[in-house]
């Protein structure tokens, strides 16, 4: 048998290496997929509707994926053994090239019914593909499974906590309502049950707007239950808390501004933390809420106060984070200066402070640490370079008996 051309053999070798690397990656990704929480939940749930159909397709794809992995690893193992065998003559080379580049993988074998065969027809028909085609099909199967698991897991992760919160809120309002019948709460209970049932078995077919409708019903029932006096007392306390929060917000804004001014010009603008929405005035929005309270519009106040409080807390956290980050810039720079000066003192004690090796490193470190704007990465690099050079010089002098 004639040996295949050298370039074809080289191409087969390259392809085998690619397939071996792919098999390793596939194994790792299959393990991760097998451990995926959403996949486990989908496998352990009696699914319905859209999710059931999608997961049935994904399960078929997953089976094909594992089967394909078995075929791929078997082929790469066999091909590697053939390539590394002591005997690798022309026949073996031709078989090896055909195995790696040809349609050497049998995907399925079907028996042809006798009535459908010709006299010379085969009793079985096989479906084959190349290793590269198998790998492409496995990639498509993997994408199908990951897509369904990711989308279903995302819905569960987002909506199950919301459904649980609504159930707790509904129970709380019903407990506060007491024995008095409430058609609004009954409707909320019914709708929440419907949405929860669909969410449990068909996350991809769940309409999350149903939860918003339940929330609206619970809020309405709570408003119906709460007397004007109770509402006013509760909102008065919340309003007082909001004013306390406003004071904290003002203090945090001043601290953030001071921290920003302390680093302004000393570091690059890109390194300095800034807070968007600086023109917004939370105090003006709170004053508008105070005006609603003063006018007795308590029913209009709750939602606006909740929104204001949420945004104020978010801004408070952002301001504190920015102040901490900007203060950290100075802290890091000063720490690097202290380290550098300590190393210089060490060099002076060793009598090598004026060594020609250290001089340019001293200049570089000083320029990085005492020149604005300060590049902390460059400064850290410069100090480390000086430290390393000093350590090397100290070791050399000690070894030579000079110190």
Secondary structure, DSSP 4 states (H G I P E B T S, - for coil): -PPPPHHHHHHHHHHHHHHHHHHHHHHHHHHHHHH-HHHHHHHHS---HHHHHHHHHHHHHHHHHHHHHHHHHHHHHHHHHHHHSS---HHHHHHHHHHHHSS-EEEEEEEPPGGG--TT--SEEEEEE-HHHHHHHHHHHHHHHHHHHHHHHHHHHHHHHHHHHHHHHHHHHHHHHTTS--HHHHHHHHHHHHHHHHHHH-GGG--THHHHHHHHHHHHHHHHHS-HHHHHHHHHHHHHHHHHHHHHHHHHHHHHHHHHHHHBTTB-GGGS---S-TT--HHHHHHHHHHHHHTT-HHHHHHHHHHHHHHHHHHHHHHHHHHHHHHHHHHHHHHHHHHHHHHHHHHHHHT-TT-HHHHHHHHHHHHHHHSSSB-HHHHHHHHHHHHHHHHHHHHHHHHTT--
